[in-house]
Amino acid sequence: MKQRKITLSENEIPEKWYNIVADMPNKPLPPLHPGTKEPIGPDALAPLFPMELIKQEVTPEKWVDIPDEVRHIYSMWRPTPLYRAYGLEKVLDTPAKIYYKYEGVSPSGSHKPNTAVPQAYYNKQEGIKRITTETGAGQWGSALAFACNHFDIECEVYMVRLSYDHKPYRKIMMNTWGAKVFPSPSNATEAGRKILAEDPNTTGSLGIAISEAIERAATNDDTKYALGSVLNHVKLHQTIIGQEAVLQMEKAGDMPDIVIAPFGGGSNFAGLAFPFLRMNLESGEHKIRCIASEPTSCPKLTRGVFRYDFGDTVGMTPLLPMYTLGHNFVPAPIHAGGLRYHGAGVIVSQLLRDKLIEAVAHDNVEVFEAGVTFARAEGIIPAPEATHGIATAIAEANKCKQEGVSRTILFNMCGHGNFDMKAYEDYFAGNIVRHELSTAEIEASLAKLDTPLIE
């Protein structure tokens, strides 16, 4: 019988996270103070994050130890399985070999607990009583609620209003683990009240939700803020995915030619791709293509500009050097709420600028077509975010068929869609339409920026 899944034992859970900054030929540019526009140091982050996470944010070290307690909690679902997608290969009639790393086996059903657990752990170590955060589709919010519950920390989540309305069971998951959930923008913060006054019917955005969560943390001494993507320490924690996948591909006697993951802010993509990109950077012998897959409704990597911008809508964060559509950008109300962030993580942005990674975009209909194809071939119903990576994998597999060549493709199946049935209902009812931002819309959003340019 063909081996379908490649597994590891619990004692093979990695003991260290991988920091790709140590291997990057061009290091990321420094963050800037939002007022003075001068480079800032780690101390500027102290009101929002515990010191250990700040150290990880700026560390030049290649490897960072994973605390034993964090590894013990990881063992609840890690190592996650790697699957050979025989069913999908057959449906596509492709000579490509397709694998996927399945992160949907975590308690909250996605890859997000890989960073939620260590973030809650380090906050607990510093005696923090409450953590605030934002969430788009609900994956990050539910992961942090799970982690905070484990460490007996209060959790306050600002959920993008569109997803709050469309995905009520994600909210119930968070409530079950003890979190308080607010539709964002909300009346609980000054930032939320201001935005609601300007547009009472807004569907919200991750940038708005971040502003609300940061405001709450910055104005309460016993409260810190946690981010589920974008920042360096978040991507660092997620590299446990790719490190496991390297071992699993070796056990399979194979190695990918192409590594693919969905892209919202960067943690999903970084988690799988960075350990494989390390192989490219270390030896120069490997030429693994690493592709970030984003929606055409929020195409910061494929159509945004590389410049300094705020990570939130109101402008409370440091200025970060990244590909952006502008911090005031409010994306279309697509179901992939977790991929509706206006900017890209600093590390991923620099890697793309240096042409060490690639990026592609898919429209709303194409990704659901890919998700249904995958579900019928492999049995797992993917989250809308995950369908973007699947769409890219299918496109690459079809290229293999057209060219008559066999390549090995690996993608991150970052979460299941069991709480996303509203999205699939809309798809089958024909209510999901193709959507692509016009050049005029992008230019109008970028024209509002007065943040520093990067030559």
C-alpha positions in Angstrom: 0.0 0.0 0.0 1.2 3.5 -0.8 2.2 5.6 2.2 -0.2 8.5 2.4 0.9 10.2 5.5 4.3 10.8 6.9 4.4 11.2 10.7 7.0 12.0 13.4 7.1 11.0 17.0 6.7 13.6 19.8 10.3 13.4 20.7 11.0 14.8 17.2 9.2 18.1 17.9 11.9 20.7 17.2 13.7 22.1 20.2 14.5 25.5 18.6 12.8 28.0 16.3 14.6 29.2 13.2 15.4 32.9 12.7 15.8 33.5 8.9 17.2 37.0 9.6 20.5 35.4 10.4 20.8 34.1 6.9 19.3 37.0 4.9 21.8 38.7 2.6 20.0 42.1 3.2 18.7 42.5 6.7 15.3 44.2 7.2 15.3 48.0 7.6 14.6 49.3 11.2 11.2 50.3 12.4 10.7 54.1 12.8 9.1 56.1 15.5 5.6 57.2 14.3 6.3 60.8 15.4 10.0 61.5 14.9 10.4 59.1 12.0 13.7 58.1 13.6 14.8 54.4 14.1 13.5 53.0 17.4 15.0 50.4 19.7 13.4 47.5 21.6 12.3 49.7 24.5 9.7 51.4 22.3 7.9 48.0 22.2 7.8 47.6 26.0 4.3 49.0 26.5 2.8 46.3 24.2 4.9 43.2 24.6 6.8 41.2 27.3 10.5 41.6 27.1 11.3 38.1 26.0 9.2 38.5 22.9 10.9 41.9 22.2 14.2 40.2 22.4 13.0 37.6 19.9 11.7 40.4 17.7 15.2 41.8 17.3 17.5 38.9 17.9 20.3 38.2 15.3 20.7 34.6 16.5 19.9 31.9 14.1 18.2 29.5 16.6 16.0 30.3 19.5 15.3 27.7 22.2 11.7 26.6 22.6 10.8 26.4 26.4 10.1 22.9 27.6 6.6 23.9 28.8 5.8 25.3 25.3 7.0 22.0 23.7 4.9 20.0 26.1 1.8 22.0 25.1 2.8 21.6 21.5 2.7 17.9 22.0 -1.1 18.1 22.3 -1.2 18.3 18.5 2.4 18.3 17.2 4.1 17.0 15.2 1.4 17.5 12.6 1.0 15.0 9.7 2.4 15.5 6.2 0.2 14.0 3.5 0.9 12.9 0.0 -2.1 14.1 -2.0 -2.7 11.1 -4.1 -6.4 11.9 -4.6 -5.6 15.4 -5.8 -2.9 14.2 -8.1 -5.3 11.7 -9.7 -8.1 14.3 -10.2 -5.6 16.7 -11.8 -4.0 14.0 -13.9 -0.7 15.6 -13.3 2.8 14.1 -13.2 3.6 16.4 -10.2 4.0 14.9 -6.7 1.9 16.9 -4.3 2.3 17.0 -0.5 0.6 19.1 2.1 1.4 19.8 5.7 -1.9 19.7 7.7 -2.1 22.2 10.6 -5.9 21.7 11.1 -5.3 19.1 13.8 -4.6 21.8 16.5 -7.2 22.4 19.1 -8.4 25.6 17.4 -8.1 24.0 13.9 -5.3 26.0 12.4 -1.6 26.9 12.5 -2.2 29.8 14.9 -1.6 28.1 18.2 2.1 27.6 17.2 2.7 31.3 18.2 -0.3 31.8 20.5 1.1 29.3 23.1 4.6 30.9 23.4 3.1 34.4 23.4 0.8 33.5 26.3 3.7 31.7 28.0 6.0 34.7 28.0 3.3 37.0 29.1 2.5 34.7 32.0 6.2 34.7 33.0 6.0 38.5 33.3 2.9 38.4 35.4 0.5 39.9 32.8 -3.2 39.5 33.7 -4.8 40.3 30.3 -3.9 40.1 26.6 -5.7 42.0 23.9 -5.7 41.1 20.2 -7.5 41.4 16.9 -8.7 38.6 14.7 -9.9 38.5 11.1 -11.5 35.1 10.3 -11.3 34.0 13.9 -8.4 31.6 13.6 -6.0 33.8 15.6 -8.6 34.9 18.2 -9.6 31.3 18.9 -5.9 30.2 19.1 -5.0 33.0 21.6 -8.2 32.2 23.6 -7.1 28.6 23.9 -3.5 29.6 24.9 -4.7 32.2 27.4 -7.1 29.8 29.0 -4.2 27.4 29.5 -2.2 30.0 31.4 -5.1 31.6 33.2 -4.8 35.0 31.5 -7.8 37.1 30.5 -8.2 37.4 26.7 -10.0 40.3 24.9 -10.5 39.9 21.1 -11.6 42.5 18.6 -13.0 40.6 15.6 -13.4 42.2 12.2 -17.2 42.9 12.0 -17.6 41.0 8.7 -16.2 37.8 10.2 -18.0 38.4 13.5 -21.3 38.3 11.6 -20.4 35.5 9.2 -18.6 33.2 11.6 -20.5 33.1 14.9 -19.1 29.7 15.9 -15.6 31.1 15.9 -16.9 33.6 18.4 -18.4 30.8 20.5 -15.1 28.9 20.4 -13.4 32.0 21.9 -16.1 32.3 24.5 -15.8 28.6 25.4 -12.1 29.2 26.2 -13.1 32.3 28.3 -12.4 35.1 25.9 -14.4 38.3 25.5 -15.1 39.1 21.8 -16.1 42.5 20.4 -17.2 43.2 16.8 -14.7 45.7 15.4 -15.0 48.6 15.1 -16.6 48.7 18.5 -17.8 51.3 21.0 -15.3 49.9 23.6 -12.4 52.0 22.3 -11.8 55.6 21.2 -10.5 54.3 17.8 -13.6 52.2 17.3 -16.0 55.0 18.2 -14.2 57.4 15.8 -14.4 55.0 12.9 -18.1 54.1 13.6 -18.9 57.8 13.6 -17.4 58.2 10.2 -19.0 55.0 8.8 -21.6 53.2 10.9 -22.0 50.5 8.3 -18.3 49.6 7.9 -17.4 45.9 7.6 -14.2 46.6 9.5 -10.6 45.6 8.7 -7.7 44.0 10.5 -6.0 47.4 10.7 -9.0 48.8 12.6 -9.1 45.8 14.9 -5.4 46.2 15.6 -5.9 49.8 16.5 -8.6 48.9 19.0 -6.6 46.1 20.6 -3.4 48.2 20.9 -5.4 51.1 22.4 -6.7 48.8 25.2 -3.2 47.4 25.9 -1.4 50.8 25.8 -3.9 52.3 28.3 -3.9 49.5 30.9 -0.7 48.6 32.9 -1.7 45.0 33.5 -2.5 44.4 29.8 -0.3 43.5 26.9 -1.0 43.0 23.2 -0.5 39.9 21.0 -0.3 39.8 17.3 -1.0 36.7 15.2 1.1 37.5 12.2 3.4 40.2 10.6 6.0 40.6 13.4 9.3 38.8 13.4 8.7 36.8 16.6 5.4 35.5 15.3 7.0 34.2 12.1 9.9 32.8 14.2 7.4 30.6 16.3 5.7 29.3 13.1 8.9 27.9 11.7 8.2 24.8 13.7 5.9 23.8 10.8 8.6 23.9 8.1 11.2 22.3 10.4 8.9 19.3 10.9 8.1 19.3 7.1 11.9 19.1 6.2 12.2 16.0 8.4 9.1 14.5 6.9 10.1 15.1 3.3 13.4 13.4 4.1 11.6 10.4 5.5 9.5 10.4 2.3 12.7 10.3 0.3 11.8 13.5 -1.5 12.3 17.2 -1.3 10.0 19.9 -2.7 10.8 21.9 -5.8 8.1 24.3 -4.9 6.8 25.4 -1.4 3.5 27.3 -1.3 1.5 28.9 1.5 -1.4 31.4 1.8 -0.4 34.9 2.7 -2.2 37.4 4.9 0.5 39.0 7.0 3.2 36.4 6.7 3.1 33.8 9.6 1.5 31.1 7.5 3.9 31.5 4.6 7.0 32.0 6.9 6.1 28.9 9.0 6.4 26.5 6.1 8.7 28.3 3.7 11.5 29.7 5.9 13.1 26.4 6.9 13.2 25.4 3.2 14.4 28.8 2.2 17.2 28.3 4.7 18.4 25.4 2.5 18.7 27.9 -0.5 20.4 30.5 1.5 22.9 28.3 3.3 24.3 26.3 0.4 23.3 27.8 -2.8 22.8 24.3 -4.1 19.1 24.1 -3.5 16.8 26.2 -5.7 13.4 25.7 -4.0 10.8 28.1 -5.2 8.8 29.6 -2.3 5.5 31.1 -3.4 3.2 33.3 -1.2 -0.4 33.1 -2.3 -2.7 36.1 -1.7 -6.2 37.3 -2.7 -6.7 39.7 -5.6 -9.0 41.6 -3.3 -6.0 42.4 -1.0 -2.9 42.1 -3.2 -0.2 43.9 -1.2 2.7 41.6 -2.4 1.7 41.5 -6.0 0.4 45.1 -6.5 1.4 47.1 -3.4 4.3 49.4 -2.9 7.4 48.9 -0.7 7.6 51.8 1.8 7.2 52.6 5.5 3.7 52.3 6.7 1.7 51.8 9.9 0.7 48.3 10.9 -2.7 49.6 12.1 -5.3 52.0 10.7 -5.2 54.8 13.3 -1.4 55.0 13.2 -0.4 53.8 16.7 2.2 51.3 15.7 5.8 52.0 14.7 6.4 52.6 11.0 7.4 49.3 9.3 9.2 48.8 6.0 6.8 46.6 4.1 4.7 46.1 1.0 1.5 47.8 1.6 -1.8 49.0 0.1 -2.0 51.8 2.6 -3.0 51.6 6.3 -6.4 53.2 5.5 -7.2 50.5 3.0 -10.4 48.6 3.8 -10.6 45.5 1.7 -13.6 44.0 0.0 -15.8 41.8 2.3 -14.4 38.5 1.1 -14.8 35.3 3.2 -11.0 34.9 3.7 -11.0 37.3 6.6 -7.5 36.3 7.7 -6.0 37.4 4.4 -7.5 40.9 4.4 -4.6 42.8 6.0 -3.3 45.9 4.2 0.4 45.1 4.7 3.0 42.4 4.7 5.5 41.4 7.3 8.9 43.1 7.3 10.9 40.0 6.7 8.7 38.6 3.9 8.7 42.1 2.3 12.5 42.2 2.2 12.8 38.7 0.9 10.4 39.6 -1.9 12.2 42.8 -2.7 15.4 40.8 -3.0 13.6 38.3 -5.3 14.3 35.4 -3.0 10.6 34.5 -2.9 7.6 34.9 -5.2 4.1 36.0 -4.9 0.9 35.3 -6.8 -2.8 36.3 -6.3 -6.1 34.5 -6.9 -9.6 35.7 -7.1 -12.5 34.8 -4.9 -14.1 32.3 -7.2 -10.9 30.5 -8.2 -9.9 29.8 -4.6 -13.3 28.3 -3.7 -13.2 26.1 -6.9 -9.8 24.9 -5.7 -11.1 24.3 -2.1 -14.0 22.2 -3.3 -11.7 20.2 -5.7 -9.4 19.5 -2.8 -12.2 18.6 -0.4 -13.6 16.1 -2.9 -10.2 14.6 -3.6 -8.7 14.5 -0.2 -11.7 14.6 2.2 -10.7 17.7 4.3 -12.7 20.8 3.8 -10.2 23.7 3.9 -10.6 27.1 5.5 -11.1 29.9 2.9 -7.6 31.1 3.7 -6.1 27.7 3.0 -7.8 27.6 -0.5 -5.4 30.2 -1.8 -2.4 28.0 -1.3 -4.4 25.1 -2.8 -5.2 27.2 -5.9 -1.5 28.0 -6.4 -0.6 24.3 -6.0 -3.2 23.3 -8.5 -1.9 25.9 -11.0 1.7 24.7 -10.6 0.5 21.0 -11.0 -1.3 22.0 -14.2 1.9 23.6 -15.5 3.7 20.3 -14.8 1.1 18.6 -16.9 1.3 21.1 -19.7 5.1 20.9 -19.8 5.2 17.1 -19.3 7.5 17.3 -16.3 7.3 16.1 -12.7 8.0 18.5 -9.9 7.4 18.0 -6.2 5.0 20.5 -4.7 4.5 21.1 -1.0 1.8 23.5 0.4 0.6 24.4 3.8 -3.0 23.2 4.5 -3.1 25.7 7.4 -6.6 25.0 8.8 -9.9 23.2 8.3 -13.1 25.0 7.2 -15.5 23.3 9.6 -16.5 26.8 10.9 -16.7 28.3 7.5 -19.8 26.7 6.1 -21.4 30.1 5.5 -18.6 30.7 2.9 -19.2 27.4 1.2 -23.0 28.0 1.3 -22.5 31.3 -0.5 -20.2 29.7 -3.1 -22.7 26.9 -3.9 -25.5 29.5 -4.1 -23.5 31.5 -6.6 -23.2 34.5 -4.3 -19.4 34.6 -4.4 -18.2 36.7 -7.4 -14.8 37.4 -8.9 -13.3 40.5 -7.4 -10.0 42.3 -8.3 -9.0 45.7 -7.1 -8.7 48.3 -9.9 -5.5 50.2 -10.4 -7.5 53.4 -9.6 -8.6 51.9 -6.2 -5.0 51.0 -5.3 -3.6 54.4 -6.4 -6.3 56.2 -4.4 -5.5 54.3 -1.3 -1.7 54.8 -1.7 -2.2 58.5 -2.4 -3.4 59.0 1.2 0.0 57.9 2.6 2.4 60.5 3.9 4.8 57.9 5.4 8.5 57.8 4.5 9.5 56.5 1.1 12.2 53.9 0.7 14.7 54.3 -2.2 
